[in-house]
């Protein structure tokens, strides 16, 4: 990954940085004004942080995007597989109506310029998608429940139906998230993946000492991208484990639920 700001509060991907008509980012724990488990650059309004701190951090984020008028579209996620579409109807709705439309959404898609679609994560997998031909962007939050529900495949299917997206035109990044070695799970989680048909030999292993299964969430989501026809060369992995690198990235397994979140976002620029 590359640094988008001098204080490393915002990182980016080499692949997406090749396209001047879009902006994107992944926040870290650095450079903000939060304290305690929210130290210091939490930009999510849904994890218990003080509203004024979140607002201040979001302003810093917009400055880093070099587009201060960018509208941050941040859904209230519920670890499901519902997808929000940001269109003219959404943009013409009141703030209260927009909040309702973003409730219980774990992925957001748009072709509207200036709308930065975002997802919040702290160990779960954030994915940013860009259809270079149709000029459509999407942000996806894939925790284990959303991954089992195939949220990535469903997002791509929606993009195909609404915007005529084809796999060959999509560039995708898989962001900082918990790694296979760190993601020990219970038998019920292992079975949930197995039942829906994931290749368990590819996405899991069992620890020889503890006997506990581990799941590779990043690979489980990458497989959905490949199944849609996205070339492997157009998928960039951050290869950063949030649990191991918890000093720079929020990790719910380290800090608990009442803690900060990284924000991953992508937008089509207006200028």
C-alpha positions in Angstrom: 0.0 0.0 0.0 1.0 3.6 -0.5 0.7 6.6 1.8 -1.8 9.3 0.7 -0.9 11.7 3.6 2.4 12.6 5.2 1.3 11.4 8.6 0.1 8.0 7.2 -3.4 8.5 8.4 -4.7 7.6 4.9 -3.3 4.8 2.8 -4.1 3.9 -0.8 -3.6 1.1 -3.4 -1.2 1.2 -6.2 -3.7 -0.3 -8.7 -6.5 2.2 -8.0 -4.0 5.1 -7.9 -3.5 4.6 -11.6 -6.9 6.1 -12.4 -7.0 9.9 -12.1 -10.8 10.1 -12.4 -11.3 8.3 -9.0 -10.2 8.9 -5.4 -9.9 6.3 -2.8 -8.5 5.7 0.7 -8.1 3.4 3.7 -7.8 5.2 7.1 -5.4 4.0 9.8 -5.3 4.7 13.6 -2.9 7.6 13.0 -3.3 11.4 12.8 -6.7 12.0 14.4 -8.2 13.4 17.6 -9.8 10.3 19.2 -8.7 8.8 22.6 -8.7 5.5 24.3 -9.9 2.6 22.1 -10.7 5.2 19.5 -7.2 6.5 19.2 -7.0 8.3 17.1 -8.4 8.6 13.6 -11.8 6.9 13.8 -14.2 8.3 11.1 -17.1 5.9 11.7 -20.2 7.4 13.4 -21.6 4.0 14.4 -19.1 2.6 16.9 -19.7 4.7 20.0 -17.1 7.5 19.5 -17.9 11.1 20.3 -19.8 12.8 17.5 -17.6 15.9 17.5 -14.4 13.8 17.3 -15.8 11.8 14.4 -16.9 15.0 12.6 -13.4 16.5 13.0 -11.7 13.4 11.8 -14.0 13.3 8.7 -13.0 16.8 7.9 -9.3 15.7 8.0 -10.3 12.8 5.7 -11.9 15.1 3.1 -8.8 17.3 3.1 -6.7 14.2 2.4 -9.0 13.5 -0.6 -8.2 16.9 -2.0 -11.9 17.3 -2.5 -13.4 19.0 0.6 -17.0 18.9 -0.9 -17.0 15.1 -1.2 -20.1 13.5 0.3 -19.2 10.6 2.5 -21.7 7.8 2.2 -21.3 5.6 5.3 -23.9 2.9 5.9 -24.9 1.4 9.2 -23.7 -2.1 8.8 -25.2 -5.2 10.4 -23.1 -8.0 9.0 -25.7 -8.9 6.5 -25.8 -8.9 2.7 -28.0 -6.0 1.8 -26.6 -3.5 -0.7 -27.4 0.2 -1.1 -27.5 2.0 -4.4 -26.7 5.6 -4.4 -28.6 7.2 -7.3 -30.5 10.4 -8.0 -33.4 9.3 -5.9 -31.1 8.9 -2.9 -29.4 12.2 -3.5 -32.7 14.1 -3.7 -33.9 12.6 -0.4 -33.8 14.3 2.9 -31.0 13.5 5.4 -33.4 11.4 7.5 -34.5 9.4 4.4 -30.9 8.9 3.4 -30.1 7.5 6.8 -33.0 5.1 6.5 -31.8 4.0 3.1 -28.4 3.3 4.4 -29.6 1.4 7.4 -28.6 -2.3 7.5 -26.5 -2.0 4.4 -23.1 -3.8 4.2 -22.2 -2.7 0.6 -22.8 0.5 -1.3 -22.7 1.1 -5.1 -22.9 4.3 -7.2 -22.1 5.9 -10.5 -22.7 9.4 -9.1 -19.8 11.8 -9.2 -18.7 13.2 -5.8 -20.3 10.5 -3.8 -17.7 8.6 -1.8 -19.1 5.2 -0.9 -17.5 3.8 2.3 -17.5 0.9 4.7 -16.2 0.6 8.2 -14.0 -2.3 9.4 -11.9 -3.5 12.3 -10.8 -7.0 11.3 -13.5 -7.6 8.7 -12.6 -7.4 5.0 -13.1 -4.1 3.2 -13.3 -4.3 -0.6 -13.2 -1.4 -3.1 -14.5 -2.1 -6.6 -14.1 0.0 -9.8 -15.8 -0.7 -13.1 -13.5 1.3 -15.4 -15.8 0.9 -18.4 -19.2 1.8 -16.9 -17.7 4.2 -14.3 -19.2 2.6 -11.3 -17.7 2.2 -7.8 -18.6 0.1 -4.8 -17.4 -0.5 -1.2 -18.1 -3.8 0.5 -17.9 -4.8 4.1 -17.3 -8.6 4.4 -17.2 -10.0 7.9 -17.6 -13.8 8.2 -21.4 -13.7 8.2 -21.5 -11.4 5.1 -18.9 -13.6 3.4 -21.0 -16.7 4.0 -23.9 -14.8 2.5 -21.7 -14.1 -0.6 -22.1 -10.3 -0.3 -19.3 -9.8 -2.9 -20.9 -12.0 -5.5 -24.3 -10.3 -4.8 -22.7 -6.8 -5.2 -21.2 -7.8 -8.5 -24.5 -9.3 -9.7 -26.3 -6.0 -8.8 -23.7 -4.0 -10.7 -24.2 -6.3 -13.6 -28.0 -5.9 -13.6 -28.1 -2.2 -12.9 -25.0 -0.9 -14.7 -24.1 -3.8 -17.1 -20.8 -4.5 -15.3 -18.5 -7.2 -16.7 -15.8 -9.0 -14.7 -13.1 -8.1 -17.2 -13.7 -4.4 -16.6 -13.5 -4.5 -12.8 -10.5 -3.6 -10.6 -10.7 -4.7 -6.9 -8.7 -4.2 -3.8 -8.9 -6.3 -0.6 -7.9 -4.2 2.3 -6.3 -4.6 5.8 -8.2 -7.3 7.7 -7.7 -10.3 10.0 -5.4 -13.0 8.5 -5.8 -16.7 8.3 -3.3 -17.3 11.1 -5.1 -14.9 13.4 -8.7 -15.8 12.7 -9.5 -18.7 14.9 -13.2 -19.6 14.8 -15.6 -22.0 16.4 -16.9 -25.2 14.8 -20.2 -23.4 14.0 -18.5 -20.8 11.8 -16.4 -23.5 10.0 -19.6 -25.5 9.3 -21.4 -22.3 8.0 -18.8 -21.9 5.3 -18.7 -25.6 4.5 -22.5 -25.9 4.2 -22.8 -23.2 1.5 -20.1 -24.8 -0.6 -16.8 -23.0 0.0 -13.7 -24.9 -0.8 -12.5 -25.5 2.8 -9.1 -26.8 1.6 -8.5 -23.4 0.1 -9.9 -21.1 2.8 -9.2 -22.9 6.1 -6.8 -25.0 8.2 -7.0 -26.6 11.6 -4.3 -25.7 14.2 -2.4 -28.8 15.2 -2.0 -27.9 18.8 -5.4 -26.5 19.7 -7.5 -28.4 17.1 -9.4 -25.2 16.4 -10.2 -24.2 12.8 -9.0 -21.0 11.1 -10.7 -19.2 8.2 -9.1 -17.1 5.5 -11.7 -14.4 4.9 -9.6 -12.6 2.3 -9.3 -15.8 0.1 -13.0 -16.6 0.6 -13.9 -13.2 -0.9 -11.2 -13.3 -3.6 -12.7 -16.6 -4.9 -16.1 -14.8 -5.4 -14.3 -12.2 -7.5 -12.6 -14.8 -9.7 -15.9 -16.7 -10.1 -17.4 -13.5 -11.5 -14.7 -13.4 -14.1 -12.4 -10.7 -12.7 -8.8 -11.5 -13.7 -6.4 -12.2 -10.8 -4.1 -9.5 -12.2 -6.9 -6.9 -11.5 -7.2 -7.9 -7.8 -4.8 -6.2 -5.3 -4.4 -7.5 -1.8 -3.1 -5.3 1.0 -1.7 -8.4 2.8 -1.9 -6.6 6.2 -3.4 -8.4 9.2 -5.2 -5.9 11.5 -4.9 -8.2 14.5 -1.1 -8.4 14.2 -0.7 -4.8 13.2 -3.1 -3.4 15.8 -1.0 -0.4 16.6 -1.7 1.0 13.1 -5.1 -0.5 12.4 -8.2 -1.0 14.6 -8.8 -4.6 15.6 -12.1 -5.5 17.3 -10.6 -8.7 18.5 -7.9 -6.7 20.3 -9.9 -3.7 21.5 -13.5 -5.1 21.8 -16.6 -3.9 20.0 -16.5 -0.4 21.6 -13.5 0.8 19.6 -12.7 2.7 16.4 -13.0 1.5 12.8 -11.0 2.0 9.7 -12.9 3.6 6.9 -12.4 2.5 3.3 -13.9 4.6 0.5 -13.9 5.2 -3.2 -15.5 7.9 -5.4 -15.7 9.1 -9.0 -14.2 12.6 -8.9 -16.1 15.8 -10.0 -12.9 17.5 -11.0 
